[in-house]
Amino acid sequence: MKVLNFGSLNYDYTYQVSHMVRPGETLASKNLQIHCGGKGLNQSIALARAGMKVYHAGMVGEDGGQLLDTCRQEGIDTDFVLACEGKSGHAVIQVTPKGENCILLYGGANRKNSVEHIDKVLASFDEGDILLLQNEINLVNELIDRASRKGMKIVLNPSPFEEELLGYRLDKVNTFLINETEGRQMSGGKTPEEILMRLHEKYPESEFVLTLGEKGVCLSFGKECLTVPAFCVEAVDTTAAGDTFTGFYLAGVLQGCGREEILRRACAASALAVMKKGAAASIPRMKDVELFLSER
């Protein structure tokens, strides 16, 4: 079984600020760090550091050399990443002393995928292989449709959420990995219980992993539900926490771990990620996660 992550590759410009910039305000940044990131790249790195072989597909611009080098250094297969004219995607990230962040995203090359490229990539994968998607690239609906016709298992992290996403073939998605805000936007529900109930009504064949920040995570599959608490740590930067969770969660599934172990490991990986600055740079390796868990 192979894992294909068809996702974004960005440069992250992370600014340390005293507070989020308000409308009409000019605010001096205390520091600037530039990292490789993007939800797609972050999740591929998390998968690789959790011990999985991952194939990454997508687009970079003329400035994408460092993004590709970062993938290769992590052992990520980049044969399905194409280069195009123009700039790679990038994000402007504000981070406060409390570790909170807000993100302004520029799609760049991530929005230049073509149907021809999708068909060529998917031709190398088979029934039962996994397709991981986020919502930072174009043609997500086409990817879902074509992959489902091949019998691939589709895992979707619908972030950043957009209303048009609700018109996609989401009934073809096997697993949704969503946070509480995305859950409310997708379902109209307010509480975690209501969110999951409404989502199951819409997509009864799907599995839902609902992350709740410091309140932990809830896994809902069929009529069963499992909740695991979060680990209490001091957050420095939460930028890649969700992507870290996604990668380690999916790795646990592929490695055949039990559901509770999968959730605890993914929560531990996320806890370690928020304790460091940066996006991809903050994602832990499996040995660090195992050590963290052994001490608790």
Rosetta silent file (secondary structure, phi, psi, omega in degrees, C-alpha in Angstrom):
SEQUENCE: MKVLNFGSLNYDYTYQVSHMVRPGETLASKNLQIHCGGKGLNQSIALARAGMKVYHAGMVGEDGGQLLDTCRQEGIDTDFVLACEGKSGHAVIQVTPKGENCILLYGGANRKNSVEHIDKVLASFDEGDILLLQNEINLVNELIDRASRKGMKIVLNPSPFEEELLGYRLDKVNTFLINETEGRQMSGGKTPEEILMRLHEKYPESEFVLTLGEKGVCLSFGKECLTVPAFCVEAVDTTAAGDTFTGFYLAGVLQGCGREEILRRACAASALAVMKKGAAASIPRMKDVELFLSER
SCORE:     score description
SCORE:     0.000 S_00000001
   1 L     0.000  123.638 -178.797    0.000    0.000    0.000 S_00000001
   2 L  -103.292  154.295  178.762    1.475    3.331   -1.106 S_00000001
   3 E  -115.032  120.368  175.808    0.793    6.838    0.262 S_00000001
   4 E  -110.868  121.777  174.546    0.422    9.752   -2.146 S_00000001
   5 E  -106.372  105.198  177.989    0.207   13.241   -0.693 S_00000001
   6 E   -95.279   97.575 -170.211   -1.013   15.592   -3.423 S_00000001
   7 L  -153.666 -176.829 -172.696   -0.477   18.882   -1.639 S_00000001
   8 L   -78.265  154.435  171.332    1.021   22.310   -1.245 S_00000001
   9 L  -134.518  118.765 -173.457    4.641   23.353   -0.881 S_00000001
  10 E  -128.441  159.424  161.831    5.204   26.837    0.564 S_00000001
  11 E   -97.644  130.232 -179.764    7.785   29.154    1.952 S_00000001
  12 E  -102.887  122.395  174.728    6.667   30.359    5.384 S_00000001
  13 E  -102.388  104.436 -172.442    7.573   33.882    6.465 S_00000001
  14 E  -104.792  120.306 -178.525    7.020   33.817   10.233 S_00000001
  15 E  -108.584  128.560  174.034    6.922   37.097   12.132 S_00000001
  16 E   -84.652  121.009 -176.737    7.079   37.297   15.932 S_00000001
  17 L  -129.283  156.736  178.561    4.603   39.982   17.030 S_00000001
  18 L   -71.870  -30.038  177.208    3.281   41.300   20.341 S_00000001
  19 L  -160.016  166.094  178.028   -0.297   40.845   19.057 S_00000001
  20 L   -66.633  139.981 -179.689   -2.096   40.200   15.797 S_00000001
  21 L   -60.861  132.374  179.550   -2.116   43.225   13.493 S_00000001
  22 L   -94.068  159.555  177.755   -5.387   45.137   13.765 S_00000001
  23 L   -54.730  129.833  178.731   -7.183   46.853   10.845 S_00000001
  24 L    81.259   -1.941 -175.278   -5.382   50.087    9.952 S_00000001
  25 L   -96.218  142.796  168.480   -2.456   49.315   12.252 S_00000001
  26 L  -107.703  124.355 -173.605    1.256   49.220   11.376 S_00000001
  27 L  -126.356  132.226  177.800    3.102   46.900   13.723 S_00000001
  28 L   -80.324  133.426  177.318    6.839   46.276   14.049 S_00000001
  29 L   -85.304  143.299  179.304    7.863   42.620   14.066 S_00000001
  30 L   -83.423  -20.249 -177.193   10.329   41.444   16.708 S_00000001
  31 E  -165.842  154.975  174.267   11.796   38.740   14.485 S_00000001
  32 E  -132.062  130.491  172.898   11.494   37.068   11.068 S_00000001
  33 E  -127.331  139.761  179.363   12.198   33.431   10.288 S_00000001
  34 E  -114.422  122.934 -177.138   11.848   31.826    6.858 S_00000001
  35 E  -130.434  160.388  167.619   11.036   28.128    6.717 S_00000001
  36 E   -81.175  138.267 -178.505    9.820   25.564    4.217 S_00000001
  37 E  -162.291 -138.873 -169.755    6.211   24.642    4.888 S_00000001
  38 L    93.902  141.692 -176.694    2.716   24.457    3.457 S_00000001
  39 H   -57.849  -39.626 -179.672    0.159   21.971    4.753 S_00000001
  40 H   -62.997  -51.830 -179.126    1.101   19.450    2.092 S_00000001
  41 H   -62.513  -44.149  179.878    4.836   19.573    2.743 S_00000001
  42 H   -57.559  -44.042 -177.512    4.359   19.609    6.522 S_00000001
  43 H   -70.045  -34.915  174.930    2.168   16.516    6.389 S_00000001
  44 H   -64.969  -41.581  178.263    4.604   14.668    4.128 S_00000001
  45 H   -64.223  -41.593  178.224    7.435   15.463    6.530 S_00000001
  46 H   -61.641  -43.238  176.892    5.330   14.274    9.474 S_00000001
  47 H   -60.305  -45.819 -178.655    4.594   11.012    7.655 S_00000001
  48 H   -64.124  -42.879 -178.738    8.283   10.541    6.823 S_00000001
  49 H   -72.847  -18.270  174.538    9.426   11.297   10.375 S_00000001
  50 L   -86.675    0.584  173.093    6.805    8.864   11.661 S_00000001
  51 L   102.360   13.821 -176.132    8.507    6.166    9.603 S_00000001
  52 L  -104.643  146.799  169.310    6.446    6.074    6.395 S_00000001
  53 L   -81.308  125.516 -177.133    7.480    6.115    2.741 S_00000001
  54 L  -131.526  138.368  174.679    5.532    8.970    1.136 S_00000001
  55 E  -102.366  127.089  179.173    5.210   10.186   -2.450 S_00000001
  56 E  -107.173  134.018  175.055    4.561   13.914   -2.779 S_00000001
  57 E  -123.099  147.911  179.202    2.849   15.436   -5.827 S_00000001
  58 E   160.393 -157.295 -175.897    2.280   19.105   -6.576 S_00000001
  59 E  -136.101  143.015  169.448    3.842   22.200   -8.085 S_00000001
  60 E  -126.601  160.819  177.193    6.661   24.590   -7.241 S_00000001
  61 L   -90.285 -166.663 -179.055    7.715   27.796   -8.949 S_00000001
  62 L   -65.636  -18.233 -179.719   11.063   28.881  -10.306 S_00000001
  63 L   -98.722   18.466 -169.704   12.187   29.489   -6.712 S_00000001
  64 L   -86.870    6.792 -176.133   11.248   25.986   -5.550 S_00000001
  65 H   -56.830  -43.508 -178.163   14.711   24.451   -5.228 S_00000001
  66 H   -67.749  -32.861  177.494   14.841   24.646   -1.437 S_00000001
  67 H   -64.073  -44.290  178.473   11.375   23.090   -1.152 S_00000001
  68 H   -66.736  -40.653  178.493   12.486   20.102   -3.226 S_00000001
  69 H   -61.104  -40.569  179.622   15.765   19.814   -1.313 S_00000001
  70 H   -62.134  -43.901  177.482   13.837   19.757    1.966 S_00000001
  71 H   -58.832  -48.974 -175.558   11.646   16.917    0.710 S_00000001
  72 H   -65.525  -35.474  177.531   14.607   14.872   -0.459 S_00000001
  73 H   -63.095  -26.567  179.745   16.486   15.384    2.799 S_00000001
  74 L   -91.778   -0.257 -179.103   13.504   13.801    4.558 S_00000001
  75 L    81.670   17.033  179.646   13.374   10.849    2.166 S_00000001
  76 L   -84.633  132.440  179.167   10.174   12.069    0.472 S_00000001
  77 E   -74.627  123.676 -176.935    9.773   10.998   -3.158 S_00000001
  78 E  -111.864   16.852 -178.031    9.485   14.126   -5.372 S_00000001
  79 E   -61.249  -22.904 -176.860    9.166   12.472   -8.781 S_00000001
  80 E  -102.092   13.997  175.421    5.591   13.792   -9.045 S_00000001
  81 E   -99.320  123.071  179.804    6.426   17.428   -8.201 S_00000001
  82 E  -104.407  153.658  175.068    6.588   19.676  -11.267 S_00000001
  83 E  -104.735  144.925  179.731    8.148   23.126  -11.655 S_00000001
  84 L  -137.543  171.477  177.243    6.371   25.976  -13.434 S_00000001
  85 L   -68.781  151.269  177.434    6.929   29.640  -14.226 S_00000001
  86 L    97.078 -168.341 -174.250    6.335   32.143  -11.466 S_00000001
  87 L   -91.390  148.637  169.316    6.581   31.984   -7.683 S_00000001
  88 L   -69.174  165.511  175.029    6.034   29.071   -5.338 S_00000001
  89 E   -65.462  153.819  173.757    3.288   29.398   -2.773 S_00000001
  90 E  -149.616  162.925  179.957    4.072   31.256    0.415 S_00000001
  91 E  -131.821  140.071  172.432    2.498   32.174    3.727 S_00000001
  92 E  -103.365  116.360 -172.209    2.843   35.237    5.958 S_00000001
  93 E  -118.145  126.765  172.193    2.473   34.031    9.542 S_00000001
  94 E  -100.161  132.470  179.101    2.091   36.132   12.674 S_00000001
  95 E  -127.167  127.710 -179.592    2.965   34.423   15.973 S_00000001
  96 L   -91.445  168.950  177.315    2.269   35.982   19.389 S_00000001
  97 L   -59.118  -21.909  178.426    4.143   35.319   22.667 S_00000001
  98 L   -83.443   -2.496 -179.641    1.310   32.910   23.597 S_00000001
  99 L    88.043    0.766  177.526    2.048   30.783   20.527 S_00000001
 100 L   -72.529  153.471  179.266   -1.153   31.802   18.721 S_00000001
 101 E  -141.575  156.747  167.048   -0.912   32.372   14.992 S_00000001
 102 E  -135.858  150.201 -167.564   -2.761   33.788   12.028 S_00000001
 103 E  -132.896  130.229  171.652   -1.824   33.052    8.425 S_00000001
 104 E  -107.020  121.109 -171.048   -2.114   34.914    5.110 S_00000001
 105 E  -109.196  134.463  171.861   -1.726   32.452    2.258 S_00000001
 106 E  -115.393  120.245 -173.041   -0.587   33.037   -1.337 S_00000001
 107 L   -67.651  -42.806 -179.788   -1.247   30.026   -3.561 S_00000001
 108 H    52.441 -133.099 -177.251    1.330   30.668   -6.298 S_00000001
 109 H   -61.210  -24.501 -179.704    2.384   27.454   -8.044 S_00000001
 110 H   -61.057  -19.965 -178.602    0.096   25.407   -5.770 S_00000001
 111 H   -99.261   15.687 -175.854   -2.870   26.679   -7.794 S_00000001
 112 L  -114.942   18.154  175.296   -1.417   25.610  -11.159 S_00000001
 113 L   -66.170  148.285  179.510   -2.030   21.865  -11.081 S_00000001
 114 L  -118.714  158.427  176.388   -3.608   20.499  -14.267 S_00000001
 115 H   -61.064  -37.237  179.568   -5.934   17.576  -14.954 S_00000001
 116 H   -61.452  -42.837  178.934   -3.230   16.120  -17.211 S_00000001
 117 H   -64.610  -43.391  179.498   -0.741   16.187  -14.338 S_00000001
 118 H   -58.545  -48.624 -178.123   -3.284   14.572  -11.988 S_00000001
 119 H   -62.117  -39.174 -179.946   -3.998   11.738  -14.435 S_00000001
 120 H   -65.836  -41.100  179.661   -0.306   11.104  -14.982 S_00000001
 121 H   -66.524  -50.663 -175.308    0.370   10.932  -11.238 S_00000001
 122 H   -64.236  -22.350  178.361   -2.603    8.713  -10.377 S_00000001
 123 L   -62.269  -19.577 -179.309   -1.614    6.267  -13.132 S_00000001
 124 L   -91.650    4.138 -177.965    1.256    5.183  -10.849 S_00000001
 125 L  -125.649  159.079 -169.717   -1.075    4.228   -7.986 S_00000001
 126 L  -126.597  175.240  175.567   -3.553    1.409   -7.507 S_00000001
 127 L   -56.339  134.251 -179.709   -6.713    0.354   -5.715 S_00000001
 128 L    92.282  -18.516  173.863   -6.202    0.432   -1.952 S_00000001
 129 L   -68.683  159.054 -175.748   -3.418    3.033   -2.059 S_00000001
 130 E  -104.438  134.584  173.107   -3.989    6.162    0.028 S_00000001
 131 E  -112.569  118.686  177.068   -4.437    9.690   -1.302 S_00000001
 132 E  -101.095  129.738 -178.265   -3.933   12.464    1.257 S_00000001
 133 E  -130.504  150.516  167.366   -5.376   15.882    0.389 S_00000001
 134 L  -124.148 -169.171 -178.321   -5.615   19.356    1.897 S_00000001
 135 L  -118.995   33.356  177.633   -7.316   22.452    0.476 S_00000001
 136 L  -101.790    4.467  177.800   -4.293   24.603   -0.392 S_00000001
 137 L  -121.506  167.674  174.913   -4.153   23.413   -4.008 S_00000001
 138 L   -87.134  168.347  175.070   -6.540   23.637   -6.963 S_00000001
 139 L    63.675   29.657  177.786   -8.510   20.742   -8.503 S_00000001
 140 H   -61.550  -41.888 -178.871   -9.170   19.001   -5.172 S_00000001
 141 H   -63.475  -38.826  178.004  -12.604   17.856   -6.371 S_00000001
 142 H   -65.353  -37.767  177.176  -11.086   16.366   -9.527 S_00000001
 143 H   -63.437  -45.019  178.688   -8.527   14.531   -7.421 S_00000001
 144 H   -60.236  -46.830 -176.706  -11.254   13.088   -5.192 S_00000001
 145 H   -63.074  -48.516 -176.530  -13.323   11.999   -8.181 S_00000001
 146 H   -69.647  -39.940  179.891  -10.484   10.397  -10.115 S_00000001
 147 H   -67.377  -37.196 -179.979   -8.901    8.695   -7.100 S_00000001
 148 H   -66.558  -34.599  178.271  -12.239    7.245   -5.969 S_00000001
 149 H   -66.907  -26.996  177.017  -12.774    5.754   -9.423 S_00000001
 150 H   -83.363   -8.832 -177.964   -9.435    3.953   -9.047 S_00000001
 151 L    83.859   18.232  176.174  -10.494    2.603   -5.658 S_00000001
 152 L   -74.950  152.952  175.766   -7.936    4.616   -3.689 S_00000001
 153 E   -89.105  126.684 -171.800   -8.658    5.455   -0.053 S_00000001
 154 E  -106.863  126.286  176.311   -9.066    9.214    0.320 S_00000001
 155 E  -115.458  124.225 -175.558   -8.033   11.142    3.438 S_00000001
 156 E  -122.685  128.470  167.658   -9.002   14.825    3.473 S_00000001
 157 L  -107.282   98.151 -170.983   -7.919   17.653    5.746 S_00000001
 158 L   -76.949   60.559 -176.345  -10.349   20.388    4.516 S_00000001
 159 L  -132.419  134.064   -1.605   -8.091   23.283    5.439 S_00000001
 160 L   -72.988  141.240 -176.448   -8.237   26.139    4.710 S_00000001
 161 L   -73.495  136.176  173.305  -12.022   25.746    4.626 S_00000001
 162 L  -134.619  146.349 -176.248  -13.956   27.390    1.773 S_00000001
 163 H   -56.816  -36.467 -177.364  -17.715   27.218    1.139 S_00000001
 164 H   -62.715  -21.017  179.088  -17.209   25.745   -2.339 S_00000001
 165 H   -60.845  -29.836 -179.142  -15.650   22.705   -0.716 S_00000001
 166 H   -67.600  -16.707  176.401  -19.136   21.612    0.410 S_00000001
 167 H   -89.141   -1.099  179.397  -20.019   21.114   -3.266 S_00000001
 168 L   -77.086  168.795  179.355  -17.198   18.591   -3.748 S_00000001
 169 L   -78.103   61.983 -175.832  -17.713   14.816   -3.852 S_00000001
 170 H   -69.222  -17.168  175.427  -17.102   14.541   -0.123 S_00000001
 171 H   -66.006  -14.746  179.519  -19.166   11.356    0.041 S_00000001
 172 H   -89.344   -5.471 -177.830  -16.153    9.691   -1.607 S_00000001
 173 L   -81.786  130.030  179.649  -13.834   10.660    1.284 S_00000001
 174 L   -81.458  -41.360 -177.600  -12.957    7.773    3.616 S_00000001
 175 E  -136.040  130.161  173.409  -11.451    9.791    6.463 S_00000001
 176 E  -105.059  131.023  172.944  -11.846   13.459    7.415 S_00000001
 177 E  -114.170  107.266 -171.292   -9.221   15.063    9.658 S_00000001
 178 E  -134.439  152.090  171.826  -10.728   18.328   10.915 S_00000001
 179 E   -94.889  178.060 -172.825  -10.379   20.788   13.759 S_00000001
 180 H   -64.371  -38.708  179.543  -13.303   22.191   15.731 S_00000001
 181 H   -64.086  -45.969  178.380  -13.607   25.354   13.619 S_00000001
 182 H   -64.139  -36.003  177.892  -13.670   23.377   10.374 S_00000001
 183 H   -62.200  -42.270  177.674  -16.170   20.995   11.916 S_00000001
 184 H   -64.581  -42.781 -178.410  -18.543   23.869   12.692 S_00000001
 185 H   -65.435  -36.335 -178.620  -18.127   25.277    9.188 S_00000001
 186 H   -77.596  -31.925 -170.658  -18.813   21.927    7.545 S_00000001
 187 H  -110.654  -26.840 -171.449  -21.744   20.872    9.722 S_00000001
 188 L    82.451   -2.329  177.771  -23.331   23.960   11.270 S_00000001
 189 L   -77.216  161.726 -177.609  -23.051   22.215   14.639 S_00000001
 190 L  -108.697  -48.411  179.812  -21.759   23.990   17.745 S_00000001
 191 L   -90.923  159.674  176.961  -20.604   21.310   20.170 S_00000001
 192 H   -55.481  -39.677  179.814  -18.277   18.419   19.236 S_00000001
 193 H   -62.821  -43.891 -179.276  -21.162   15.988   19.703 S_00000001
 194 H   -69.077  -38.477  178.067  -23.430   17.981   17.421 S_00000001
 195 H   -58.573  -50.604 -176.811  -20.676   18.442   14.833 S_00000001
 196 H   -66.975  -38.659  178.697  -20.019   14.709   14.607 S_00000001
 197 H   -61.115  -46.608 -178.347  -23.707   13.801   14.562 S_00000001
 198 H   -68.743  -37.396  178.600  -24.415   16.139   11.647 S_00000001
 199 H   -66.171  -39.269  177.582  -21.328   15.085    9.724 S_00000001
 200 H   -66.624  -31.992  175.863  -22.277   11.428   10.053 S_00000001
 201 H   -65.151  -37.417  179.787  -25.740   12.256    8.756 S_00000001
 202 H   -75.908  -41.590 -172.971  -24.151   13.837    5.666 S_00000001
 203 L  -131.451   74.357 -171.733  -21.412   11.266    5.137 S_00000001
 204 L   -65.680  -19.735 -177.708  -22.481    8.044    6.887 S_00000001
 205 L   -92.440   -2.404 -173.161  -19.696    5.904    5.388 S_00000001
 206 L   -96.407  158.373  172.927  -16.856    8.186    6.490 S_00000001
 207 E  -102.299  142.441 -178.534  -14.602    8.238    9.535 S_00000001
 208 E  -124.834  131.132  173.177  -14.062   11.547   11.353 S_00000001
 209 E  -115.690  109.234 -174.642  -11.101   12.642   13.450 S_00000001
 210 E  -106.502  109.690  178.456  -12.052   15.861   15.234 S_00000001
 211 E   -86.782  138.935 -172.283   -9.165   17.662   16.951 S_00000001
 212 L  -123.055   27.528  178.279  -10.175   19.903   19.852 S_00000001
 213 H    62.110 -129.976 -177.163   -6.942   21.696   20.748 S_00000001
 214 H   -68.019   -9.985  178.278   -6.186   21.536   24.472 S_00000001
 215 H   -89.692   -3.266  175.242   -9.329   19.402   24.928 S_00000001
 216 L   102.375 -145.215 -175.128   -7.839   16.535   22.952 S_00000001
 217 E  -146.387  147.964  179.023   -9.240   14.615   20.001 S_00000001
 218 E  -124.792  124.795  176.584  -12.371   12.607   19.176 S_00000001
 219 E  -105.245  123.096 -177.697  -12.405    9.743   16.678 S_00000001
 220 E  -122.539  122.081 -179.733  -15.863    8.836   15.364 S_00000001
 221 E  -141.206  117.302 -175.774  -16.453    5.801   13.158 S_00000001
 222 L    62.941 -127.958  179.280  -19.923    4.377   12.635 S_00000001
 223 L   -96.643    3.624 -178.690  -21.711    4.307   15.974 S_00000001
 224 E  -100.166  151.272 -179.300  -18.479    4.192   17.964 S_00000001
 225 E  -144.893  136.863 -179.958  -16.593    7.154   19.397 S_00000001
 226 E  -131.399  128.711 -179.988  -13.215    7.372   21.129 S_00000001
 227 E  -118.066  134.467  178.456  -11.868   10.445   22.922 S_00000001
 228 E  -126.173  131.510 -178.862   -8.247   10.960   23.984 S_00000001
 229 L   -72.163  157.687  175.980   -7.092   13.986   26.051 S_00000001
 230 L   -80.603  163.341  174.801   -4.377   16.362   24.901 S_00000001
 231 L   -90.769  137.949 -178.121   -0.997   16.642   26.621 S_00000001
 232 L   -85.170  110.630  178.657   -0.461   19.781   28.704 S_00000001
 233 L  -137.654  166.346  177.415    2.606   21.635   27.385 S_00000001
 234 L   -89.853  114.561 -175.844    3.709   25.253   27.007 S_00000001
 235 L   -79.350  134.337  175.554    2.970   26.335   23.424 S_00000001
 236 L  -107.305  -40.265 -177.729    5.527   28.445   21.573 S_00000001
 237 L  -158.046  117.359 -175.872    4.176   28.206   18.010 S_00000001
 238 L   -93.615   10.017 -170.220    1.108   26.210   16.936 S_00000001
 239 L   -51.713  -49.212 -173.248    1.668   26.637   13.174 S_00000001
 240 L  -105.947   15.844 -175.772    2.241   22.983   12.194 S_00000001
 241 H   -60.908  -46.851 -179.172    0.440   21.239   15.057 S_00000001
 242 H   -65.499  -38.486  179.156   -2.495   20.055   12.948 S_00000001
 243 H   -67.731  -37.408  176.727   -0.252   18.886   10.103 S_00000001
 244 H   -62.930  -45.016  178.129    1.921   16.971   12.567 S_00000001
 245 H   -58.261  -47.400 -178.588   -1.176   15.279   13.981 S_00000001
 246 H   -56.844  -49.328 -177.729   -2.338   14.331   10.472 S_00000001
 247 H   -62.585  -45.792 -177.854    0.971   12.746    9.505 S_00000001
 248 H   -73.124  -31.976  176.070    1.411   10.759   12.707 S_00000001
 249 H   -63.715  -51.239 -177.575   -2.240    9.713   12.761 S_00000001
 250 H   -64.063  -37.470  177.305   -2.108    8.353    9.224 S_00000001
 251 H   -61.652  -41.602  178.829    1.235    6.667    9.888 S_00000001
 252 H   -61.754  -40.376  177.658   -0.277    4.896   12.889 S_00000001
 253 H   -62.057  -47.047 -177.896   -3.166    3.631   10.770 S_00000001
 254 H   -66.852  -28.623 -179.898   -0.794    2.323    8.104 S_00000001
 255 L   -85.922    0.194  174.519    1.410    0.664   10.718 S_00000001
 256 L    76.547   23.795  179.833   -1.603   -1.229   12.083 S_00000001
 257 L   -74.837  161.004  175.079   -1.619    0.312   15.555 S_00000001
 258 L   -69.799  156.305 -173.696   -4.695    0.288   17.794 S_00000001
 259 H   -60.395  -43.658 -179.158   -6.973    3.312   17.619 S_00000001
 260 H   -66.282  -40.559  177.278   -6.175    4.632   21.097 S_00000001
 261 H   -62.543  -41.289  179.011   -2.434    4.219   20.535 S_00000001
 262 H   -58.955  -47.569 -177.491   -2.729    6.044   17.200 S_00000001
 263 H   -66.850  -42.492  179.572   -4.495    9.004   18.817 S_00000001
 264 H   -62.740  -41.136 -178.664   -2.114    9.203   21.796 S_00000001
 265 H   -67.569  -41.968  179.181    0.899    9.123   19.500 S_00000001
 266 H   -66.115  -39.174  177.250   -0.532   11.794   17.196 S_00000001
 267 H   -64.932  -39.489  178.393   -1.412   13.992   20.211 S_00000001
 268 H   -64.978  -42.202  178.570    2.097   13.559   21.586 S_00000001
 269 H   -61.998  -42.143  178.400    3.636   14.522   18.241 S_00000001
 270 H   -63.897  -40.193  179.107    1.447   17.647   18.103 S_00000001
 271 H   -61.215  -43.014  177.957    2.429   18.572   21.667 S_00000001
 272 H   -65.552  -35.998 -179.062    6.098   18.373   20.760 S_00000001
 273 H   -64.306  -40.763 -176.543    5.497   20.453   17.615 S_00000001
 274 H   -73.572  -11.670 -179.567    3.913   23.386   19.466 S_00000001
 275 L   -85.865   -3.114  178.976    6.894   23.545   21.823 S_00000001
 276 L  -126.308  155.075  178.346    9.205   24.637   18.971 S_00000001
 277 L   -80.522  154.995  176.446    9.173   27.543   16.534 S_00000001
 278 L    95.284  174.928 -179.426    8.566   27.106   12.828 S_00000001
 279 L  -100.532  -88.253 -179.377    6.463   24.765   10.735 S_00000001
 280 H   -57.440  -35.230 -177.921    8.379   21.856    9.192 S_00000001
 281 H   -65.263  -20.999 -176.366   11.275   22.507   11.580 S_00000001
 282 H   -90.700   -8.838 -174.754    9.030   21.834   14.584 S_00000001
 283 L   -73.989  125.185 -176.339    7.793   18.392   13.503 S_00000001
 284 L   -78.050  168.839  172.382    9.278   15.688   15.761 S_00000001
 285 L   -99.519  161.340 -174.866   10.719   12.322   14.825 S_00000001
 286 H   -56.242  -39.684 -178.573    9.249    9.045   16.014 S_00000001
 287 H   -63.094  -33.399  177.995   12.016    8.464   18.579 S_00000001
 288 H   -70.479  -37.701  178.247   11.212   11.839   20.180 S_00000001
 289 H   -66.362  -43.743  179.837    7.508   10.965   20.337 S_00000001
 290 H   -63.548  -38.758  177.272    8.236    7.573   21.904 S_00000001
 291 H   -65.546  -44.071  178.607   10.490    9.206   24.519 S_00000001
 292 H   -57.106  -46.286 -178.962    7.825   11.814   25.291 S_00000001
 293 H   -67.765  -35.368 -178.623    5.209    9.088   25.807 S_00000001
 294 H   -67.586  -22.585 -178.833    7.521    6.953   27.953 S_00000001
 295 L   -90.492    1.227 -177.485    7.931    9.860   30.380 S_00000001
 296 L  -125.701    0.000    0.000    4.152   10.245   30.862 S_00000001
